Amino acid sequence: WEHKRNLVHTITSATPQEGKTITSLNLGLSFAELRNRRTIVIEADLRLPQFTKLIGVDNHYPGMVGLLDGSQKLADVVYEIGSTNLHMIFAGGRANDQAVQLLHSSRLVTLLQQLRNKYDHVIIDTPPVVELADAGIIGAMSDDVQLIVRMGRTPRPLVEQAIRTLQNYSAPVAGLIDFSPSVAANFTIRD
């Protein structure tokens, strides 16, 4: 990732509560601040959005649901973090039963191409891959997929199942990231 630009990275986990959302936000912040790269972090967990709570903004901020259903334009949903190179797109609500339908739309393909052209790194936080199709769908459109695990906590068979599931979608699994709960305590956004 160090020298390449215009990359789309999908972040997922085998099961819930593995730390993928915090990892996605921390990766975005690291690229934007340390690498001076234009970076956007997308909340594509349309079933259980967490970004607004973690960032501390109004949970009615428009986002992915509006983009994918055609009711919002990209310029209306990009949230800028102060004067950094970090931007975000929140989920913009919940789309429980409609999530897969929205993610299978041509609007997502167009959106990812627009973001790839505009940003050095597009980091996409997705739901756990073992339970839901979302991460596989998005991962297949990405340059790489990072699987978040908690070593010693995530059962190995579930990690193997997650990798197989992603491979079945032709999603390029690039590696595993061990999430340490102490990372969550270090996450702050200075707006």
C-alpha positions as CSV (number, residue, x, y, z in Angstrom):
1,W,0.0,0.0,0.0
2,E,2.9,2.3,0.6
3,H,3.6,3.4,-3.0
4,K,0.4,2.5,-4.8
5,R,-2.5,4.9,-5.0
6,N,-6.2,4.9,-6.1
7,L,-6.8,1.6,-4.2
8,V,-10.0,0.2,-2.8
9,H,-9.6,-1.8,0.5
10,T,-12.4,-3.8,2.0
11,I,-12.2,-4.5,5.7
12,T,-14.2,-7.3,7.2
13,S,-14.2,-10.0,9.8
14,A,-15.4,-13.5,10.3
15,T,-17.8,-12.7,13.1
16,P,-19.2,-9.6,14.9
17,Q,-17.2,-7.7,17.5
18,E,-13.8,-8.4,16.0
19,G,-12.7,-4.7,15.7
20,K,-13.2,-4.1,12.0
21,T,-14.9,-0.7,12.4
22,I,-12.2,0.7,14.7
23,T,-9.5,-0.8,12.4
24,S,-11.1,0.8,9.3
25,L,-11.3,4.2,11.0
26,N,-7.7,3.9,12.3
27,L,-6.4,2.9,8.9
28,G,-8.1,5.9,7.4
29,L,-6.7,8.3,9.9
30,S,-3.2,6.8,9.6
31,F,-3.2,7.1,5.8
32,A,-4.6,10.7,5.9
33,E,-2.2,12.0,8.7
34,L,0.9,9.9,8.4
35,R,1.1,9.3,4.7
36,N,-0.5,12.5,3.6
37,R,-2.8,10.6,1.3
38,R,-6.3,11.6,0.3
39,T,-8.3,9.0,2.1
40,I,-12.0,8.2,2.5
41,V,-13.5,5.7,4.8
42,I,-16.9,4.3,3.9
43,E,-19.4,2.8,6.3
44,A,-20.9,-0.1,4.2
45,D,-22.3,-1.9,7.2
46,L,-25.8,-0.8,6.3
47,R,-27.4,-3.2,8.9
48,L,-25.6,-2.0,12.0
49,P,-24.0,1.4,11.4
50,Q,-21.6,2.6,14.1
51,F,-19.6,5.5,12.6
52,T,-21.8,8.4,13.8
53,K,-21.7,7.1,17.4
54,L,-17.9,6.6,17.3
55,I,-17.2,10.0,15.6
56,G,-19.8,11.9,17.6
57,V,-22.0,13.3,14.8
58,D,-25.7,13.5,14.2
59,N,-26.9,10.0,13.3
60,H,-29.1,11.4,10.6
61,Y,-26.2,12.4,8.4
62,P,-26.9,11.2,4.9
63,G,-24.7,8.5,3.4
64,M,-24.5,5.2,1.5
65,V,-28.1,4.3,1.7
66,G,-29.1,7.5,-0.1
67,L,-26.3,7.2,-2.6
68,L,-27.2,3.6,-3.5
69,D,-31.0,4.3,-3.7
70,G,-30.4,7.4,-5.8
71,S,-31.8,9.9,-3.4
72,Q,-28.4,11.6,-2.6
73,K,-25.5,12.8,-4.6
74,L,-21.8,12.1,-3.7
75,A,-21.1,15.8,-2.9
76,D,-23.9,15.8,-0.3
77,V,-22.7,12.8,1.7
78,V,-19.0,13.3,2.0
79,Y,-18.1,14.3,5.6
80,E,-14.7,16.1,5.9
81,I,-12.7,15.7,9.1
82,G,-11.3,19.2,9.8
83,S,-8.4,20.2,7.6
84,T,-7.1,16.6,7.2
85,N,-7.0,14.5,4.1
86,L,-9.6,12.2,5.7
87,H,-13.1,12.1,4.5
88,M,-16.0,9.7,5.4
89,I,-19.2,8.5,4.1
90,F,-21.6,7.3,6.8
91,A,-24.2,4.6,6.3
92,G,-26.9,7.2,6.3
93,G,-29.4,4.9,8.0
94,R,-30.2,1.3,8.1
95,A,-31.1,-0.9,5.1
96,N,-31.5,-4.3,6.8
97,D,-33.4,-6.3,4.2
98,Q,-32.4,-4.1,1.3
99,A,-28.7,-4.1,1.9
100,V,-27.7,-6.8,-0.6
101,Q,-30.0,-5.3,-3.2
102,L,-28.5,-1.9,-2.8
103,L,-24.9,-3.3,-2.9
104,H,-25.7,-5.2,-6.1
105,S,-26.7,-2.0,-7.9
106,S,-24.7,-0.4,-10.7
107,R,-24.6,2.7,-8.5
108,L,-22.0,1.0,-6.3
109,V,-19.8,0.2,-9.2
110,T,-20.0,3.8,-10.4
111,L,-19.5,5.2,-6.9
112,L,-16.3,3.1,-6.3
113,Q,-14.9,4.2,-9.7
114,Q,-15.6,7.9,-8.8
115,L,-13.9,7.5,-5.4
116,R,-11.0,5.5,-6.8
117,N,-10.3,8.4,-9.2
118,K,-10.6,11.1,-6.4
119,Y,-8.8,9.4,-3.5
120,D,-5.5,7.6,-2.9
121,H,-7.2,5.1,-0.6
122,V,-10.8,4.1,-0.3
123,I,-11.3,2.0,2.9
124,I,-14.6,0.2,3.2
125,D,-15.9,-1.1,6.5
126,T,-18.3,-4.1,5.9
127,P,-20.3,-6.5,8.0
128,P,-18.9,-9.9,9.0
129,V,-18.5,-12.1,6.0
130,V,-19.5,-15.5,7.5
131,E,-23.1,-14.3,8.2
132,L,-23.8,-11.9,5.3
133,A,-23.0,-11.5,1.6
134,D,-22.1,-7.8,1.8
135,A,-18.3,-8.1,2.3
136,G,-18.0,-10.6,-0.5
137,I,-19.9,-8.4,-3.0
138,I,-17.8,-5.3,-2.1
139,G,-14.6,-7.3,-1.8
140,A,-15.0,-8.6,-5.4
141,M,-14.8,-4.9,-6.5
142,S,-11.8,-4.1,-4.3
143,D,-8.1,-4.3,-4.8
144,D,-7.7,-6.2,-1.6
145,V,-9.6,-7.5,1.4
146,Q,-8.2,-7.4,4.9
147,L,-9.8,-9.9,7.4
148,I,-9.8,-8.6,11.0
149,V,-9.3,-11.4,13.6
150,R,-8.6,-11.5,17.3
151,M,-5.8,-14.0,17.7
152,G,-6.7,-16.4,20.4
153,R,-10.4,-15.5,20.3
154,T,-11.6,-16.0,16.8
155,P,-12.0,-19.7,16.2
156,R,-9.7,-20.9,13.4
157,P,-12.4,-22.8,11.6
158,L,-14.4,-19.5,11.3
159,V,-11.4,-17.7,10.0
160,E,-10.9,-20.4,7.4
161,Q,-14.6,-20.3,6.5
162,A,-14.4,-16.5,6.1
163,I,-11.4,-16.8,3.7
164,R,-13.2,-19.5,1.7
165,T,-16.4,-17.3,1.5
166,L,-14.4,-14.4,0.2
167,Q,-12.6,-16.5,-2.3
168,N,-15.9,-17.8,-3.6
169,Y,-16.8,-14.2,-4.4
170,S,-13.4,-13.8,-6.1
171,A,-12.5,-11.2,-3.5
172,P,-8.7,-10.8,-3.2
173,V,-7.9,-11.7,0.4
174,A,-4.6,-9.9,1.1
175,G,-4.1,-10.8,4.7
176,L,-5.2,-10.9,8.3
177,I,-5.0,-8.1,10.8
178,D,-4.9,-9.0,14.5
179,F,-7.1,-6.5,16.4
180,S,-6.0,-5.6,19.9
181,P,-8.7,-4.1,22.1
182,S,-6.2,-1.5,23.3
183,V,-6.3,0.0,19.7
184,A,-9.9,1.1,20.4
185,A,-8.8,3.2,23.3
186,N,-6.4,5.1,21.1
187,F,-8.9,6.1,18.4
188,T,-9.6,9.9,18.3
189,I,-10.6,12.2,15.5
190,R,-9.6,15.8,15.9
191,D,-12.1,17.8,14.0
